[in-house]
């Protein structure tokens, strides 16, 4: 340790004689730490985002997007939906089914609702919604943690121009915490519109909404189940709206039911369109597609980190090799005065540690500034300091590894080099 401290003063003197080269490598290390730490943090947040559970029985759940042909009215669509659900529930291998307007991870499905405690309240809590019935919880594969399920007599028929005024709703635990942080949510009344209150009759642990994008990340698990069949119809349209049938199968029966369900619906009524390309989607397929962007960003950021670290390592190797070539005579003098190979090796490793240390200090400042900027312009949380610590340690180890080759070559310089002319 004492030998290392004694070497610091001549090291600093040597670095002052190579100010520009030292400054460049310090800036490269600082920028690498700032970029790599933020990139690794983004990778972490993306990986956590794409790996989180939806709350549903994804392995046995699929959705059928059904479009209506012609211009059926709300009454006709509601009757057809009832018949379709009865057909689906009778299929061999089907555990349960219900109709909604969206399914989890649909990338844009579902409705956005604005919840408030009082009609005159200005500050609203945003949440995502699904239309549901008494079969929805079993179809999703989720259980109540408080309260009760919908009753059959509470399920209404909602047209495209009807106001959303459900008498009762079921919400997720995450939304309940935001609405009632100091008390129980079940039994409380809230407003989804100004026309009437809705009573919270049940609460489930987790249910992800129909959006997987970062624009709704803060409310992805704030979900409301509304007791209604949404009979979508649009006057004058060739395809007057549609519906989504969610179907949960028995274990091992998913593939068979995937083939049988669309055929059974068409046999029940041909006045429908189910796209052969994407009309039938399993929740596993929906997850893969919905999180393709997160997965791509994580891979891209990981590649950027690797390239930056390689470039920095290359810069350290190049600079150290250059300095070894310039200092061969001075190294020979030190060897002639009694310096061992270990002394020479330790000298270059200490010099590298000082350069990396200065770069790391500057990099921490730049990394925090970059994170604050990302928090301001993008939906990114505050980066914990341990991420910068990991990045700094990684760069320090990389610097020691990169300088080892040139330092070992310097340690092999013979004392006779001291007698050679410059």
N, C-alpha and C positions, 0 to 999 in steps of 0.2 A: 504493500500500500504506500509506504514512504517513497519507494523508488518511483512509483507512478506519479506521486505528487511532485517529486523533483523534476520529472520530465515535462510537466505542464508548461512551465515558463518558456523553455526553448521551443516547445510546440507552438505556443501562441506567437512567439517571435517569428517562427517559420511561416505561420499562416498570414501574418501581416505582410510578408514579402510576396504573398500570392493572394492579394485581396480579392481580385476579380474572380479568380477560379473558386476561391472559398465562398464568396458571396453567391455565385451561381449554384453551387451544390447545396448551400444552405436554403436558398429559395426553392430549389427543386424538392428538397426534403419537406419543407414547410407546406408547399402546395400539395405534395403527395399525401401528407398526413391529413390536410383539410379535406381533400377530395375523397380519399380512401375511407376516412372515418364516417363522413356523411353518406358515402355510397354503401358502406357496410350496414349503416343504420337503416337506410332505405331498403336494402335487401332483407334485413331482419323484419321490418314492418310488413313488407310484401309477403314474406314467407308465412308470418303469423296470420296475415289476412287470408291468404288462399288456403291455409290448412285448418281454419276454424270450422267447427261443425255447424251445419244449418239447423240442427235441432230435430230433423226429421229422420225417418227410416229410409235413408237414401238408397240403400242396397236393394230395396224392394218397391221403390216408388217411381212411377212415370206419369207423364202428362200427355194428354191428347188435345191439341188445339183444333177446335171444330168451328168452321165457318158455315153460316147459313146461306143457302142459295135462294134467290128471289127476294121478296120484301115481306117476310112474315111479321105479324104484329107481336106485341109483348105477350098477349095471352097465348098465342100459338107457340111462341118460343118457350114459354114457361112450361106448357104441357109437354112439349117435345123434350125438354131437359129432364123432366120427371121420368118420362118413359126411357130416356137414354140411361139415366142412373139406375133404374130398375134392371135394365138389360145388363149393364156392366156388373152390378152386384151379384147377379145370378151366374156369371161366368165361372167355370171351374178354375180354381186357383186364385180367385180374387178374394181378398180379405174385406176390403171396403172401398168406397169411392164417393166423391162429392164434386160439385161444380163450383168453379170460381172464375175470376177474371185473369188470374195469373198463377204462377208457381214459383217456388224459391229459386233464386239464381237465374231468373229469366233474362236478365240484362235489359230491363226497361218495363217489365210488367208490373202490375199492381197499381194501387192508387195511393196518392199522398193525402193524408188527412191532417187537419189543424185542430188540435185539442186545447180546450181552455176550461177553467173551473167555473167561470161565470160568463154570462153573455157579454157583459160590458168589458171584459178583460182584454187588454191590448196585446200582452205578451202571450204568444202561442207556443205550444209544444208540437213539433212535427212528428209524424209517425207514418209508417207504411201499413197498408190494409189488404186483407183478403176477404172476399165474400165467402161465407161458409154456412154449414148447417150442422145438425147434430152428429153427422158422420165425420166431420172434418178432423177432429182430434185423433180418432182412431186411424183415419186414412194417413194423416201426417206421421203417426206413430209417436205422438207426444202425449204427456199426461198432465193433468191439472196438479198444481202445487197448492192451490187454494180455490175455494168456491165450487161452482158447479158447471156442467156443460149446458149448451143450449137445449131447449125443448123443441119438439117438432112444431108446436103451435106458435113458436116465436120466429119461425123462418118465413120471411116475406118474399114477395116478388118485386124486384126493383127494375124499372125501365130506365133508359138512358137520360131522360129528362126529369126523373123523380129526385126529390131531395133526399139526402142521406140523413135520416133521423131515426136510427135504431133505438128501440127501447132498452136493449141490453147489449153488452159487448164483452168480449174476452180479450185480455191484453197479456203481453209478456212481462216477465219479472223486471227486465231492464227498463221498460217504459213505466212500470209501476213505481220504481225507485225515483224516476225523474218527476213524475206527477205528484207523488206523495212521499217525499224523502223522510218524513217524520212519523208516518203511520201506515196502517194497512190500506190497501187499495180496494179490495173486494167490498162491495156495498156502497162505495163512493159514487157520486154522480159527476159526469163531465159533459161537455158540449162538443159535438162534432160539427154543429151548425148552430145558427141562432134560433132555430125553430123548436128545439126541445132538447131536454137532457137525456143522456144515456147512462144507465146504471152498469157498473162493472160487476159482473156476476161470477167471473172466473179469472184465474191467472195461470199461465203456463211458464215453464222455466225459460225456454229459448225457442224462437222461431224466426229464422232469417227472412227478410223481405225479398221482393222480386227484383231488386237492384243489387248488382255486385260491384258497381263502379265506385270510384273514390268520391264522387259528388254526393253520395248519401252515406258515406262510411260512418259518420257519427250517429246515424239513426238506423243502421242496418238491422239491429235487433230490437228496435222499438216497433212492435207490430200489434195491430188491432184486428181481431176477427169480428166481422159484421154479419149478423144472421140474415142472409138474403141470398136468393138466386138472382143473378144479374142477367136479365133478359135483354141483351143488347140488340137494338134494331135501329136502322137509319133509313129514313124515307128516301127513295130514289136511288139507292145504291144497288149495284149488281150483287154484292155480297153484304148482306145487312148485318154487320157485326159478327159476333161469335162468342164462344165460351171455351173455357179450359176445363177438361175433366181430369182430375187427379185420381189415380188408381194405385192402391197398395196391394201387392200380391202376397201369397203365401211363400215361405222360403223355398227356393228352388224352382219356382213357377214363373219367374219374370219373363223369360224368353218366350214361353208358350203363350202367356197372356198378351205380350206385346203384339204377337201375330193375330191372336183371336179378337182382341178388343176392337180395332178399327173395322174389321169385317162384320162384327156383330152390330156395330152402330150403323153401318151402311145397310145391312139387312133390315134393320129396324126402320130406317127412313133414308131414301136416297137424296133428299133435298139438303145436302150438306157437302162440304168440301174439307177433306183432310189431306194436307200436303204430303205426297210420298217422300219428300226430301227431309222436311223438318217438322211435320205435323205430329209425330210421336217422338218424344224425347224422354230418356231416363234422367233421373236426377244426377247420376254419375256423369252422363254426357253434358248435362247443363253445367255442372261444376267445372269440368274441363274447359268448356267454351267460355264460361263467365270469367274464369281466372287466367285466361290465356295472356292477357295484358300484364297482370301481376307477375306471372311466371316469366314472361319475356323481359320485363324490366329487371327482375332479379338476376336473370342470366346475363343480361347486358351489363348491369352494374358490377357483377362479379368479374366479367371479362375486363371491364375498365380497370378494376382494382389490380388484377393480375398484370395487365400491361403497364400500368403506372409503376407498380413495384419493380417489375423487370427493368423498366427504363431507369428508375432511380438506382437500382443495383448496378446497371451498366454504367451509369454516370460515376458512381463511386469507384468501380473497378478501373474505369478509364483514367480518372483523375489520380487515383493512387498509383497506377502503373506509370503515369507521366511523371509524378513526383519521385518515384523510385529511380527512374532513368536520370532525372536531373540531379539527384542526391547521391549517386553512386560514390563519388569521391568523398563526400562528407561522411557517408556510412562507413567507407573504408577507414577513414581517420578514426571514427569511433571504435571500430573493430580493433585497430592498431593500439588504441589507448586502453583496451581491455574489455570493451562491451561484448557481451555474449550474443549468440543468436536469439536467445529468449528476450534480451534487452531490446534488440532491434524490432523483433516481432511485437513486443509490448508497446513500443513507441508508436508504431503505426496504428495499432488497435486503439490506443489512448487518443491519438490525434483524431481518428475517425469517430470515437465516442463523443469528443468535444464538438465536432462539426455537426453530428447528428443531434446532439443535445440542444445546440443553438437552434437548429432547424425545427426540432420538436416544440420548443417553447413558442416560436413564431407560428408554427402550424396549429397549436392548440388555440391560439387567438383567432387565426383565420378560420379554423373549424367551427368555433362557437359562432363567429359572425356569419358564416355560411348557413349554419343551422337556423339562426334567427331569421335570416332572409327567406329560407325555405318555409319556415313556419308562417311568415307573413303572406307569402304569395301562393303557397300550396297547403293542402290539408295534411300536414306532417307534424307529429308531436315533438316536444322538446327532446333533444338527444341527451341521454345521461352521460355524465363525465367518464364513466368507465369505458365507454366506446372509444373515446379519445385515448384513454390509458392503454387499451388493447392495441390501438393503432400505433401509439408511440413505442410500445414494447416490440411490436412486429417490425417497425422500421429500425429500431436499435439492433435487433437480432439480425435483420437483413444487412445492415451496415457492417456489422462484425463479420458476417459470413462473406460479404462482397470484398472486404479489405484483406481477408485472410490470405488469398492467393498472392496479391502483390506484396503483402508484408512478408510472406514466407520467402519470396524471391529476394526481397531486400535483405532478409536475414542470411542469405547464402553469399552475399557480396564478401569477397575475401579482403583481408587487411591490405593486400598489395595494391588495391585500388587507390589507396591514399598517396602512392608514389607517382601516379599517372597525372599528366598535365590536363588542365581543363580543356 
